Amino acid sequence: MELHPLAAVPADQTWFWTQRWQRMEREADADIAAGRVTTHATVGELFDAFEA
């Protein structure tokens, strides 16, 4: 019998589970919950918001 270890998270997805990324995810969740987000109907409106 041979045992081969399996990673719980695929190697190409480990960045998501770093402390830094998880902190940024919590910050984004807090911004969304507090209503600190905007939506834009078009890409043009999005670019206009960047220029404002």
mmCIF file as Biopython writes it, N, C-alpha, C and O atoms, coordinates in Angstrom:
data_model
#
loop_
_atom_site.group_PDB
_atom_site.id
_atom_site.type_symbol
_atom_site.label_atom_id
_atom_site.label_alt_id
_atom_site.label_comp_id
_atom_site.label_asym_id
_atom_site.label_entity_id
_atom_site.label_seq_id
_atom_site.pdbx_PDB_ins_code
_atom_site.Cartn_x
_atom_site.Cartn_y
_atom_site.Cartn_z
_atom_site.occupancy
_atom_site.B_iso_or_equiv
_atom_site.auth_seq_id
_atom_site.auth_asym_id
_atom_site.pdbx_PDB_model_num
ATOM 1   N N  . MET A ? 1  ? 0.844   -1.164 0.000   1.0 0.0 1  A 1 
ATOM 2   C CA . MET A ? 1  ? 0.000   0.000  0.000   1.0 0.0 1  A 1 
ATOM 3   C C  . MET A ? 1  ? 0.895   1.233  0.000   1.0 0.0 1  A 1 
ATOM 4   O O  . MET A ? 1  ? 1.861   1.315  0.758   1.0 0.0 1  A 1 
ATOM 5   N N  . GLU A ? 2  ? 0.562   2.183  -0.854  1.0 0.0 2  A 1 
ATOM 6   C CA . GLU A ? 2  ? 1.283   3.451  -0.902  1.0 0.0 2  A 1 
ATOM 7   C C  . GLU A ? 2  ? 0.341   4.566  -0.494  1.0 0.0 2  A 1 
ATOM 8   O O  . GLU A ? 2  ? -0.817  4.601  -0.909  1.0 0.0 2  A 1 
ATOM 9   N N  . LEU A ? 3  ? 0.843   5.464  0.315   1.0 0.0 3  A 1 
ATOM 10  C CA . LEU A ? 3  ? 0.069   6.633  0.723   1.0 0.0 3  A 1 
ATOM 11  C C  . LEU A ? 3  ? 0.656   7.866  0.061   1.0 0.0 3  A 1 
ATOM 12  O O  . LEU A ? 3  ? 1.869   8.074  0.082   1.0 0.0 3  A 1 
ATOM 13  N N  . HIS A ? 4  ? -0.196  8.670  -0.516  1.0 0.0 4  A 1 
ATOM 14  C CA . HIS A ? 4  ? 0.226   9.904  -1.165  1.0 0.0 4  A 1 
ATOM 15  C C  . HIS A ? 4  ? -0.509  11.063 -0.510  1.0 0.0 4  A 1 
ATOM 16  O O  . HIS A ? 4  ? -1.739  11.097 -0.502  1.0 0.0 4  A 1 
ATOM 17  N N  . PRO A ? 5  ? 0.240   12.009 0.039   1.0 0.0 5  A 1 
ATOM 18  C CA . PRO A ? 5  ? -0.437  13.132 0.706   1.0 0.0 5  A 1 
ATOM 19  C C  . PRO A ? 5  ? -1.203  13.989 -0.300  1.0 0.0 5  A 1 
ATOM 20  O O  . PRO A ? 5  ? -0.761  14.201 -1.429  1.0 0.0 5  A 1 
ATOM 21  N N  . LEU A ? 6  ? -2.333  14.463 0.130   1.0 0.0 6  A 1 
ATOM 22  C CA . LEU A ? 6  ? -3.139  15.361 -0.684  1.0 0.0 6  A 1 
ATOM 23  C C  . LEU A ? 6  ? -3.207  16.712 0.006   1.0 0.0 6  A 1 
ATOM 24  O O  . LEU A ? 6  ? -3.395  16.793 1.219   1.0 0.0 6  A 1 
ATOM 25  N N  . ALA A ? 7  ? -3.055  17.749 -0.761  1.0 0.0 7  A 1 
ATOM 26  C CA . ALA A ? 7  ? -3.176  19.095 -0.208  1.0 0.0 7  A 1 
ATOM 27  C C  . ALA A ? 7  ? -4.661  19.424 -0.088  1.0 0.0 7  A 1 
ATOM 28  O O  . ALA A ? 7  ? -5.446  19.127 -0.989  1.0 0.0 7  A 1 
ATOM 29  N N  . ALA A ? 8  ? -5.038  20.036 1.028   1.0 0.0 8  A 1 
ATOM 30  C CA . ALA A ? 8  ? -6.431  20.423 1.230   1.0 0.0 8  A 1 
ATOM 31  C C  . ALA A ? 8  ? -6.835  21.525 0.251   1.0 0.0 8  A 1 
ATOM 32  O O  . ALA A ? 8  ? -8.000  21.638 -0.132  1.0 0.0 8  A 1 
ATOM 33  N N  . VAL A ? 9  ? -5.858  22.330 -0.145  1.0 0.0 9  A 1 
ATOM 34  C CA . VAL A ? 9  ? -6.099  23.434 -1.077  1.0 0.0 9  A 1 
ATOM 35  C C  . VAL A ? 9  ? -5.155  23.236 -2.264  1.0 0.0 9  A 1 
ATOM 36  O O  . VAL A ? 9  ? -3.956  23.031 -2.073  1.0 0.0 9  A 1 
ATOM 37  N N  . PRO A ? 10 ? -5.681  23.294 -3.474  1.0 0.0 10 A 1 
ATOM 38  C CA . PRO A ? 10 ? -4.799  23.162 -4.641  1.0 0.0 10 A 1 
ATOM 39  C C  . PRO A ? 10 ? -3.699  24.227 -4.617  1.0 0.0 10 A 1 
ATOM 40  O O  . PRO A ? 10 ? -3.939  25.360 -4.198  1.0 0.0 10 A 1 
ATOM 41  N N  . ALA A ? 11 ? -2.523  23.873 -5.055  1.0 0.0 11 A 1 
ATOM 42  C CA . ALA A ? 11 ? -1.363  24.769 -4.993  1.0 0.0 11 A 1 
ATOM 43  C C  . ALA A ? 11 ? -1.611  26.102 -5.679  1.0 0.0 11 A 1 
ATOM 44  O O  . ALA A ? 11 ? -1.109  27.131 -5.227  1.0 0.0 11 A 1 
ATOM 45  N N  . ASP A ? 12 ? -2.383  26.101 -6.772  1.0 0.0 12 A 1 
ATOM 46  C CA . ASP A ? 12 ? -2.612  27.358 -7.484  1.0 0.0 12 A 1 
ATOM 47  C C  . ASP A ? 12 ? -3.644  28.260 -6.807  1.0 0.0 12 A 1 
ATOM 48  O O  . ASP A ? 12 ? -3.937  29.351 -7.296  1.0 0.0 12 A 1 
ATOM 49  N N  . GLN A ? 13 ? -4.194  27.801 -5.677  1.0 0.0 13 A 1 
ATOM 50  C CA . GLN A ? 13 ? -5.167  28.606 -4.941  1.0 0.0 13 A 1 
ATOM 51  C C  . GLN A ? 13 ? -4.684  28.991 -3.545  1.0 0.0 13 A 1 
ATOM 52  O O  . GLN A ? 13 ? -5.443  29.580 -2.775  1.0 0.0 13 A 1 
ATOM 53  N N  . THR A ? 14 ? -3.454  28.674 -3.209  1.0 0.0 14 A 1 
ATOM 54  C CA . THR A ? 14 ? -2.974  28.942 -1.850  1.0 0.0 14 A 1 
ATOM 55  C C  . THR A ? 14 ? -2.880  30.428 -1.542  1.0 0.0 14 A 1 
ATOM 56  O O  . THR A ? 14 ? -2.986  30.818 -0.379  1.0 0.0 14 A 1 
ATOM 57  N N  . TRP A ? 15 ? -2.681  31.276 -2.565  1.0 0.0 15 A 1 
ATOM 58  C CA . TRP A ? 15 ? -2.601  32.723 -2.341  1.0 0.0 15 A 1 
ATOM 59  C C  . TRP A ? 15 ? -3.849  33.232 -1.641  1.0 0.0 15 A 1 
ATOM 60  O O  . TRP A ? 15 ? -3.771  34.152 -0.826  1.0 0.0 15 A 1 
ATOM 61  N N  . PHE A ? 16 ? -5.004  32.644 -1.950  1.0 0.0 16 A 1 
ATOM 62  C CA . PHE A ? 16 ? -6.261  33.115 -1.377  1.0 0.0 16 A 1 
ATOM 63  C C  . PHE A ? 16 ? -6.287  32.926 0.135   1.0 0.0 16 A 1 
ATOM 64  O O  . PHE A ? 16 ? -6.961  33.680 0.836   1.0 0.0 16 A 1 
ATOM 65  N N  . TRP A ? 17 ? -5.585  31.956 0.634   1.0 0.0 17 A 1 
ATOM 66  C CA . TRP A ? 17 ? -5.631  31.622 2.057   1.0 0.0 17 A 1 
ATOM 67  C C  . TRP A ? 17 ? -4.502  32.247 2.863   1.0 0.0 17 A 1 
ATOM 68  O O  . TRP A ? 17 ? -4.351  31.936 4.044   1.0 0.0 17 A 1 
ATOM 69  N N  . THR A ? 18 ? -3.703  33.121 2.254   1.0 0.0 18 A 1 
ATOM 70  C CA . THR A ? 18 ? -2.661  33.804 3.016   1.0 0.0 18 A 1 
ATOM 71  C C  . THR A ? 18 ? -3.306  34.791 3.986   1.0 0.0 18 A 1 
ATOM 72  O O  . THR A ? 18 ? -4.422  35.256 3.755   1.0 0.0 18 A 1 
ATOM 73  N N  . GLN A ? 19 ? -2.599  35.110 5.071   1.0 0.0 19 A 1 
ATOM 74  C CA . GLN A ? 19 ? -3.127  36.059 6.051   1.0 0.0 19 A 1 
ATOM 75  C C  . GLN A ? 19 ? -3.437  37.396 5.397   1.0 0.0 19 A 1 
ATOM 76  O O  . GLN A ? 19 ? -4.473  38.000 5.676   1.0 0.0 19 A 1 
ATOM 77  N N  . ARG A ? 20 ? -2.547  37.859 4.530   1.0 0.0 20 A 1 
ATOM 78  C CA . ARG A ? 20 ? -2.750  39.152 3.869   1.0 0.0 20 A 1 
ATOM 79  C C  . ARG A ? 20 ? -4.040  39.157 3.052   1.0 0.0 20 A 1 
ATOM 80  O O  . ARG A ? 20 ? -4.837  40.090 3.151   1.0 0.0 20 A 1 
ATOM 81  N N  . TRP A ? 21 ? -4.242  38.116 2.246   1.0 0.0 21 A 1 
ATOM 82  C CA . TRP A ? 21 ? -5.422  38.101 1.386   1.0 0.0 21 A 1 
ATOM 83  C C  . TRP A ? 21 ? -6.703  37.978 2.215   1.0 0.0 21 A 1 
ATOM 84  O O  . TRP A ? 21 ? -7.710  38.617 1.907   1.0 0.0 21 A 1 
ATOM 85  N N  . GLN A ? 22 ? -6.661  37.165 3.255   1.0 0.0 22 A 1 
ATOM 86  C CA . GLN A ? 22 ? -7.843  37.024 4.100   1.0 0.0 22 A 1 
ATOM 87  C C  . GLN A ? 22 ? -8.174  38.338 4.808   1.0 0.0 22 A 1 
ATOM 88  O O  . GLN A ? 22 ? -9.349  38.653 5.000   1.0 0.0 22 A 1 
ATOM 89  N N  . ARG A ? 23 ? -7.160  39.105 5.196   1.0 0.0 23 A 1 
ATOM 90  C CA . ARG A ? 23 ? -7.391  40.430 5.785   1.0 0.0 23 A 1 
ATOM 91  C C  . ARG A ? 23 ? -8.079  41.342 4.772   1.0 0.0 23 A 1 
ATOM 92  O O  . ARG A ? 23 ? -9.021  42.058 5.112   1.0 0.0 23 A 1 
ATOM 93  N N  . MET A ? 24 ? -7.605  41.312 3.527   1.0 0.0 24 A 1 
ATOM 94  C CA . MET A ? 24 ? -8.221  42.149 2.492   1.0 0.0 24 A 1 
ATOM 95  C C  . MET A ? 24 ? -9.653  41.700 2.198   1.0 0.0 24 A 1 
ATOM 96  O O  . MET A ? 24 ? -10.511 42.535 1.910   1.0 0.0 24 A 1 
ATOM 97  N N  . GLU A ? 25 ? -9.921  40.408 2.265   1.0 0.0 25 A 1 
ATOM 98  C CA . GLU A ? 25 ? -11.289 39.912 2.076   1.0 0.0 25 A 1 
ATOM 99  C C  . GLU A ? 25 ? -12.202 40.437 3.183   1.0 0.0 25 A 1 
ATOM 100 O O  . GLU A ? 25 ? -13.332 40.845 2.914   1.0 0.0 25 A 1 
ATOM 101 N N  . ARG A ? 26 ? -11.713 40.426 4.433   1.0 0.0 26 A 1 
ATOM 102 C CA . ARG A ? 26 ? -12.520 40.954 5.547   1.0 0.0 26 A 1 
ATOM 103 C C  . ARG A ? 26 ? -12.770 42.444 5.379   1.0 0.0 26 A 1 
ATOM 104 O O  . ARG A ? 26 ? -13.870 42.921 5.658   1.0 0.0 26 A 1 
ATOM 105 N N  . GLU A ? 27 ? -11.762 43.190 4.925   1.0 0.0 27 A 1 
ATOM 106 C CA . GLU A ? 27 ? -11.933 44.624 4.683   1.0 0.0 27 A 1 
ATOM 107 C C  . GLU A ? 27 ? -12.976 44.860 3.590   1.0 0.0 27 A 1 
ATOM 108 O O  . GLU A ? 27 ? -13.815 45.751 3.717   1.0 0.0 27 A 1 
ATOM 109 N N  . ALA A ? 28 ? -12.926 44.078 2.533   1.0 0.0 28 A 1 
ATOM 110 C CA . ALA A ? 28 ? -13.898 44.220 1.447   1.0 0.0 28 A 1 
ATOM 111 C C  . ALA A ? 28 ? -15.302 43.895 1.943   1.0 0.0 28 A 1 
ATOM 112 O O  . ALA A ? 28 ? -16.257 44.595 1.607   1.0 0.0 28 A 1 
ATOM 113 N N  . ASP A ? 29 ? -15.431 42.841 2.735   1.0 0.0 29 A 1 
ATOM 114 C CA . ASP A ? 29 ? -16.739 42.490 3.293   1.0 0.0 29 A 1 
ATOM 115 C C  . ASP A ? 29 ? -17.284 43.613 4.165   1.0 0.0 29 A 1 
ATOM 116 O O  . ASP A ? 29 ? -18.478 43.910 4.124   1.0 0.0 29 A 1 
ATOM 117 N N  . ALA A ? 30 ? -16.409 44.241 4.959   1.0 0.0 30 A 1 
ATOM 118 C CA . ALA A ? 30 ? -16.831 45.350 5.817   1.0 0.0 30 A 1 
ATOM 119 C C  . ALA A ? 30 ? -17.271 46.541 4.974   1.0 0.0 30 A 1 
ATOM 120 O O  . ALA A ? 30 ? -18.267 47.188 5.296   1.0 0.0 30 A 1 
ATOM 121 N N  . ASP A ? 31 ? -16.546 46.838 3.904   1.0 0.0 31 A 1 
ATOM 122 C CA . ASP A ? 31 ? -16.926 47.938 3.011   1.0 0.0 31 A 1 
ATOM 123 C C  . ASP A ? 31 ? -18.293 47.680 2.382   1.0 0.0 31 A 1 
ATOM 124 O O  . ASP A ? 31 ? -19.124 48.585 2.304   1.0 0.0 31 A 1 
ATOM 125 N N  . ILE A ? 32 ? -18.523 46.465 1.942   1.0 0.0 32 A 1 
ATOM 126 C CA . ILE A ? 32 ? -19.810 46.121 1.333   1.0 0.0 32 A 1 
ATOM 127 C C  . ILE A ? 32 ? -20.925 46.258 2.360   1.0 0.0 32 A 1 
ATOM 128 O O  . ILE A ? 32 ? -21.971 46.839 2.068   1.0 0.0 32 A 1 
ATOM 129 N N  . ALA A ? 33 ? -20.709 45.727 3.563   1.0 0.0 33 A 1 
ATOM 130 C CA . ALA A ? 33 ? -21.730 45.790 4.614   1.0 0.0 33 A 1 
ATOM 131 C C  . ALA A ? 33 ? -22.051 47.224 5.003   1.0 0.0 33 A 1 
ATOM 132 O O  . ALA A ? 33 ? -23.191 47.534 5.349   1.0 0.0 33 A 1 
ATOM 133 N N  . ALA A ? 34 ? -21.047 48.106 4.950   1.0 0.0 34 A 1 
ATOM 134 C CA . ALA A ? 34 ? -21.238 49.507 5.335   1.0 0.0 34 A 1 
ATOM 135 C C  . ALA A ? 34 ? -21.754 50.360 4.176   1.0 0.0 34 A 1 
ATOM 136 O O  . ALA A ? 34 ? -22.002 51.554 4.346   1.0 0.0 34 A 1 
ATOM 137 N N  . GLY A ? 35 ? -21.915 49.759 3.015   1.0 0.0 35 A 1 
ATOM 138 C CA . GLY A ? 35 ? -22.419 50.504 1.866   1.0 0.0 35 A 1 
ATOM 139 C C  . GLY A ? 35 ? -21.381 51.365 1.178   1.0 0.0 35 A 1 
ATOM 140 O O  . GLY A ? 35 ? -21.732 52.280 0.433   1.0 0.0 35 A 1 
ATOM 141 N N  . ARG A ? 36 ? -20.107 51.089 1.415   1.0 0.0 36 A 1 
ATOM 142 C CA . ARG A ? 36 ? -19.032 51.866 0.784   1.0 0.0 36 A 1 
ATOM 143 C C  . ARG A ? 36 ? -18.666 51.267 -0.574  1.0 0.0 36 A 1 
ATOM 144 O O  . ARG A ? 36 ? -17.506 50.957 -0.847  1.0 0.0 36 A 1 
ATOM 145 N N  . VAL A ? 37 ? -19.683 51.115 -1.409  1.0 0.0 37 A 1 
ATOM 146 C CA . VAL A ? 37 ? -19.495 50.576 -2.755  1.0 0.0 37 A 1 
ATOM 147 C C  . VAL A ? 37 ? -20.320 51.395 -3.734  1.0 0.0 37 A 1 
ATOM 148 O O  . VAL A ? 37 ? -21.273 52.069 -3.345  1.0 0.0 37 A 1 
ATOM 149 N N  . THR A ? 38 ? -19.954 51.332 -4.977  1.0 0.0 38 A 1 
ATOM 150 C CA . THR A ? 38 ? -20.736 51.974 -6.028  1.0 0.0 38 A 1 
ATOM 151 C C  . THR A ? 38 ? -20.950 50.970 -7.150  1.0 0.0 38 A 1 
ATOM 152 O O  . THR A ? 38 ? -20.187 50.016 -7.298  1.0 0.0 38 A 1 
ATOM 153 N N  . THR A ? 39 ? -21.983 51.192 -7.929  1.0 0.0 39 A 1 
ATOM 154 C CA . THR A ? 39 ? -22.225 50.358 -9.101  1.0 0.0 39 A 1 
ATOM 155 C C  . THR A ? 39 ? -22.315 51.265 -10.319 1.0 0.0 39 A 1 
ATOM 156 O O  . THR A ? 39 ? -22.673 52.438 -10.214 1.0 0.0 39 A 1 
ATOM 157 N N  . HIS A ? 40 ? -21.991 50.713 -11.455 1.0 0.0 40 A 1 
ATOM 158 C CA . HIS A ? 40 ? -21.984 51.476 -12.698 1.0 0.0 40 A 1 
ATOM 159 C C  . HIS A ? 40 ? -22.637 50.634 -13.779 1.0 0.0 40 A 1 
ATOM 160 O O  . HIS A ? 40 ? -22.362 49.441 -13.904 1.0 0.0 40 A 1 
ATOM 161 N N  . ALA A ? 41 ? -23.502 51.266 -14.555 1.0 0.0 41 A 1 
ATOM 162 C CA . ALA A ? 41 ? -24.232 50.552 -15.602 1.0 0.0 41 A 1 
ATOM 163 C C  . ALA A ? 41 ? -23.351 50.233 -16.801 1.0 0.0 41 A 1 
ATOM 164 O O  . ALA A ? 41 ? -23.599 49.271 -17.526 1.0 0.0 41 A 1 
ATOM 165 N N  . THR A ? 42 ? -22.319 51.048 -17.003 1.0 0.0 42 A 1 
ATOM 166 C CA . THR A ? 42 ? -21.447 50.836 -18.162 1.0 0.0 42 A 1 
ATOM 167 C C  . THR A ? 42 ? -19.995 51.022 -17.752 1.0 0.0 42 A 1 
ATOM 168 O O  . THR A ? 42 ? -19.701 51.597 -16.704 1.0 0.0 42 A 1 
ATOM 169 N N  . VAL A ? 43 ? -19.109 50.538 -18.576 1.0 0.0 43 A 1 
ATOM 170 C CA . VAL A ? 43 ? -17.680 50.739 -18.342 1.0 0.0 43 A 1 
ATOM 171 C C  . VAL A ? 43 ? -17.359 52.229 -18.413 1.0 0.0 43 A 1 
ATOM 172 O O  . VAL A ? 43 ? -16.514 52.721 -17.665 1.0 0.0 43 A 1 
ATOM 173 N N  . GLY A ? 44 ? -18.029 52.942 -19.305 1.0 0.0 44 A 1 
ATOM 174 C CA . GLY A ? 44 ? -17.818 54.385 -19.418 1.0 0.0 44 A 1 
ATOM 175 C C  . GLY A ? 44 ? -18.134 55.109 -18.120 1.0 0.0 44 A 1 
ATOM 176 O O  . GLY A ? 44 ? -17.397 56.007 -17.713 1.0 0.0 44 A 1 
ATOM 177 N N  . GLU A ? 45 ? -19.231 54.724 -17.463 1.0 0.0 45 A 1 
ATOM 178 C CA . GLU A ? 45 ? -19.574 55.327 -16.173 1.0 0.0 45 A 1 
ATOM 179 C C  . GLU A ? 45 ? -18.513 55.001 -15.121 1.0 0.0 45 A 1 
ATOM 180 O O  . GLU A ? 45 ? -18.188 55.836 -14.277 1.0 0.0 45 A 1 
ATOM 181 N N  . LEU A ? 46 ? -17.987 53.801 -15.178 1.0 0.0 46 A 1 
ATOM 182 C CA . LEU A ? 46 ? -16.925 53.417 -14.249 1.0 0.0 46 A 1 
ATOM 183 C C  . LEU A ? 46 ? -15.702 54.300 -14.446 1.0 0.0 46 A 1 
ATOM 184 O O  . LEU A ? 46 ? -15.142 54.811 -13.477 1.0 0.0 46 A 1 
ATOM 185 N N  . PHE A ? 47 ? -15.286 54.482 -15.689 1.0 0.0 47 A 1 
ATOM 186 C CA . PHE A ? 47 ? -14.130 55.330 -15.972 1.0 0.0 47 A 1 
ATOM 187 C C  . PHE A ? 47 ? -14.396 56.774 -15.571 1.0 0.0 47 A 1 
ATOM 188 O O  . PHE A ? 47 ? -13.503 57.450 -15.061 1.0 0.0 47 A 1 
ATOM 189 N N  . ASP A ? 48 ? -15.615 57.251 -15.796 1.0 0.0 48 A 1 
ATOM 190 C CA . ASP A ? 48 ? -15.970 58.610 -15.376 1.0 0.0 48 A 1 
ATOM 191 C C  . ASP A ? 48 ? -15.821 58.765 -13.868 1.0 0.0 48 A 1 
ATOM 192 O O  . ASP A ? 48 ? -15.377 59.811 -13.394 1.0 0.0 48 A 1 
ATOM 193 N N  . ALA A ? 49 ? -16.185 57.742 -13.116 1.0 0.0 49 A 1 
ATOM 194 C CA . ALA A ? 49 ? -16.068 57.796 -11.657 1.0 0.0 49 A 1 
ATOM 195 C C  . ALA A ? 49 ? -14.604 57.884 -11.232 1.0 0.0 49 A 1 
ATOM 196 O O  . ALA A ? 49 ? -14.288 58.547 -10.245 1.0 0.0 49 A 1 
ATOM 197 N N  . PHE A ? 50 ? -13.713 57.228 -11.962 1.0 0.0 50 A 1 
ATOM 198 C CA . PHE A ? 50 ? -12.287 57.313 -11.649 1.0 0.0 50 A 1 
ATOM 199 C C  . PHE A ? 50 ? -11.751 58.718 -11.882 1.0 0.0 50 A 1 
ATOM 200 O O  . PHE A ? 50 ? -10.865 59.177 -11.162 1.0 0.0 50 A 1 
ATOM 201 N N  . GLU A ? 51 ? -12.283 59.391 -12.879 1.0 0.0 51 A 1 
ATOM 202 C CA . GLU A ? 51 ? -11.803 60.726 -13.220 1.0 0.0 51 A 1 
ATOM 203 C C  . GLU A ? 51 ? -12.376 61.803 -12.314 1.0 0.0 51 A 1 
ATOM 204 O O  . GLU A ? 51 ? -11.851 62.916 -12.272 1.0 0.0 51 A 1 
ATOM 205 N N  . ALA A ? 52 ? -13.438 61.495 -11.593 1.0 0.0 52 A 1 
ATOM 206 C CA . ALA A ? 52 ? -14.091 62.494 -10.731 1.0 0.0 52 A 1 
ATOM 207 C C  . ALA A ? 52 ? -13.287 62.766 -9.480  1.0 0.0 52 A 1 
ATOM 208 O O  . ALA A ? 52 ? -13.694 63.578 -8.649  1.0 0.0 52 A 1 
#
